[in-house]
Amino acid sequence: MTQSLCLGFAGTPEFAVPALEALAHSPHRVAIVLTQPDRPAGRGRQLAASPVKIRAQRLGIPVEQPASLKTPEALALLQARELDVLVVAAYGLILPQHVLDAPRLGCINIHASLLPRWRGAAPIQRAILAGDSHTGISIMRMEAGLDTGPVYLRRPLQIAETDTSASLEPRLAQLGAQCIVDALEAVAQGAAGAEPQLAADATYAHKIEKQEALIDWTQPAVEIERAVRAFNPRPVAETRWRSQQLRIWSSRVAPGAAAASPGTVLRADATGIVVACGSEALSLDVVQLPGGRPLPAREFLKAHALHGQQLGS
């Protein structure tokens, strides 16, 4: 029989919700949930609770929202619960050493990559951008370095050729929920071994910057297509057309040499908006103008003529 652990949980976005749900229905007790403070959201910029806060309240788990974990008050929140483990999933705040040391068995992170590949803030997007065939979940014991701690377990997940960040993230979230329950069972039984990472194999998933979403048509079509998938649903790949933003939500590589300068619209019909790239071409399937909604190419072209025009300027 699995020994029941007293857990804390630190997470903020939707990615962390399945893990919280799984732990709340496991043999362990979640004594406290930490999540980031409510933030302005939507067109009205009203304060909105994080997905983790909303789920924790429905589960009846106490929620705390410190702006920082570096204060004595934040440390006291954890010490008062006498935690065995603090589980962390996309929390968004740095855990100082005194917090890492507070739980009896330390802090354990659910990370959306096969560490040491893609340490850092944007592992899902970076895996798609790089053309990786697989990603996965790593359950890691946290230490002071950025995702450098020893790993309890890894489980792979295939990246489909059509996967976007929007489609891949929920599958990783569900896998992470399964993995953390399995890892904690081993921890509770004293049977968990943590394997040190090979630092020489590490790659870093730097935070996605808004300017990365601006398409450079001189790149190969395959790389632009990966960017479209990686930046869906945010920040969304974009180009310029007639001095305005044109967002691209979905695209396909159109093989064959493009006999035109990069960014030239080679064809615009019901099958797509085909644009010349540095090598081959890209068919834009779903696009969006400012103030409008995303439209399939055939619908967009009913109101806009693009054949022969130049994108990117």
N, C-alpha and C positions, 0 to 999 in steps of 0.2 A: 504494500500500500504506500502511495506517495505521501511523504511528509508535507504538511501544509506550510507554505511560506507566507510571511507577511510582506506584501509587495507595495511599492509605490510605483506610479506610472507617470511618465513625462512625455507628452506628445501634443501636437497642435492640429495638423491638417487631417483631411479625410484618410490619407494613407495610414494613419495611426489607429483609426477607429476599429478595424477588424481585430487587431491585436488586443486592444482594451476589452472588446466584447468577449474574445476568447479567454482572456485571463479572468474576467468577471465570472465566467461559467466553468472555470477550472477548479481543482481542489484547493487552490491558493486564495488568499484574501487580499483584495486590493484596498489598502487602508487610506490612500490619498492619491489624487490625480493632480498633477501640475500641468498647466497649459498657459500659453501666452495671454496677456491681457486682451480684452475685447478691442477690436479695431474698427475704424470707419469702413463701411462697405456699401456697394451699390450706388446708384445715382444720387440718392438722398444723403449718402455718407453718414448713415446712422450707425451707431456702435453695434457690432455684431459679435456674438460668441463664436469661438472656434468649434469645428465639428467635434473635437474631443470633449470640450466642455459640455456641449449639448448631449452627447451620449452618456457621459459620466453622470450628469444630473438625472437622466432617465433611469440609469442603473442604481441611483441612490448612493453614489460614492462622493465623499467630500471633495470639493475642488478648491484649489488655491491658484492664484494668478500673479505671482511675484514678477515685477518688471526686471529683476536681476536675481541671480542666485549667489551673488558675491557678498550679500549682507548677512550679519549675524541672525537677523529675523528669519531669512530664508532657510538658513541652516537649522534653526530651531524647529521649523515646521517639520523637517525630516526626522530630526533626533527625537522629537516627541512621539513619533509613531514607532520607534524602535524597529525599523525596517530590516528585513533580511536581504532584500534586493530592490534596487530601483531600476525598472525597465524603461528604456528611452527609445522613442520612435519619432524621428522628425520633429523634435521639440523646438529647435530654433534658437535656443540659448546655450551659451557655453557653460559647462559644468566645471567650476573651479575644483581644485584638488580636495578641499575640505568637504565638498559635496560627494565627490567620487569615493571618499573614505568613509562617509557616514553610514551606509548600510553594512550590515554584518558581513555579507558575501559580495559586496561591491555593486557596481552599476553595469548593466548589460544592455547593449544597443542592438536594435534591429536595423540592419543596413541593407539597402537595395542594390547590392552588387556582390560579385564573388571576390571578396577581398583577397589580396591587396589591389586588385584592379578596381579602379574608380573609387578611390577614397575621396571624400569631400561632398560638396553641397548638391551636385546635380548628376548623380550617377545614372539615372534613367535616360535623361536627354543625351548625355555624353556617350553612352553605349550605342544608342541609335545613330548618332552623328558619326561614330567611328565605324559603323557597319558591322558591329559584333553580331555573331550568330546566336550567342547565349548571354544571358545575364543571370541573376539569381538573388538569393538572400543569404546574408552572413549574420550569424549571431555572435557578437563579439563582447568580450570583457573590456570595459572602457578604461583608458588611461589618459594621461595628460595630452599626448600627441593626437593629431587629427586622424581618427579612424585607424590608429596604429596598433591597437590592442590585440591580444591573442584571440583566436576564433574557436568557439565551441562547435559550431557546425556550419556547413554550407550546403545549399540545395540549389541546383541550376534550374533555369527556366528558358525555354527557347524563345527567341525574338523572331516573329514572323516577318516576312518581307513587307507586309502591309501594316505592321504595328506602328502606332503612334504613341507618344507619351500618355495620351488619354486612355488608350486601350491597354497598355502595358502596366501602368501604375496599379490599377485595382487588382490585377492578377498577382502582382508582387505583394500587394498588401495582404491578400488572402494567404499566400504562401508564407509570409512573415508571421502571420497569426498562428499557423500550424507549427512553424519552426520554434517560436518562442515557448510555446507550451511544451514541446518535446525537450527543448534545452533545459527548461526549468525542472522538468521531471528528473533529468540526470543530475542537475545541481542539487536538488533536494535529497537525492539518494546518495550524494557524495561520489557519484560516478562520472562526473563531467571532467573531461580533459580539454584544455585549451591549447591550440596549436599556434605557436608564434608565426607571425607573418614574415614573408621574405621581402625585406625592404627593397631589394634590387628589382623586384617585379612590380613595384607600386606604380600606378598611374593616378593622376589627380583630376577629379571632376569639378573644375572650377565653376563657380556660380554663373548662370546664364545672364549675360548682359543684353540689354535691349537692342543695342546696335548689331549684335550677331544675327538678329532676325532679318536684317536688310540683305536681300539677295544680291550676290555678285554674279552676274550672268556669264562672266568669263570662266567660272568654275565648271567642271564637268557636270553633266546633267545628273549623274548618279549621286553626286555629293549634294546638289541642291535638293534633290528629292528626299534625301535623308534629313536634311535640315527642315523641310516642310513637315515631315513626320515627327521629328524631335520637338519642334516648337508648337505642336498642336497638343494641348489647347492654349499654351502660353509660352512665349509672348506672341506667337503666330508669325510665320514667315511673311515678308512683305516686299513689295517693289514700288516703284513710282511710275505712274502713267498720267500724262497730261498734268504734271505738277501736283498730283494728289496720291494719297496712299492707296495701294491695291493689295489687300491681304490674300494670301493663298493658303487655303485649308487642306487641299488635297491635290496630288499630282502624280504623274507616271512618267517614267523615262520613255522617250520615243526614239528608238534606235535609228542609227543612220547618220551620215554626215550632214551637218546643217550648212547649206551654201549661203550664209548670210552672217552679218556681224552679231555677236552675242547680244541678246535682248530683243532681237527682231522677231515679231510675230509672223511665223511662216504660214500658219493656217489658223482659221478661226471658224469653226462650224460645230455641228451637234456632237461631234466626237471629242471635242476639246479645243483648247487654245494652245497651239503648239509654238513654243518659243525656242529660238536658237540659243545654245549654250557654248561654253568653251570647247566641249566635245559632245556630240549628239545633241538631242533637243529634249525639252520637257513639255509634257502635255498638262495644262492646268485644268483640273476637273471641277474644283469648287473655289470661287473667289468672292471677295466682298469689298465694297466701297465704303467709305466713311458714312455713318448714319444709316446704312442699309444692313440687310441680313446676308449671311452666306448663301450664294446661289450656285447651282450647277452651271457649267459653262453654257449649255444650250439656252438656259433661261437668261443668263447675263447678256448673251449676244443678241437677244431680241431687242434690247434697248441700246446696245453699244457696239460699234464697229471697231474691230481691232486689227484686222488683217493688214499686214505691212507696216504696222506702227511699231514704235520703239519703246520698250519697257526699261525702266531703270534711270530715267532722266525726267 
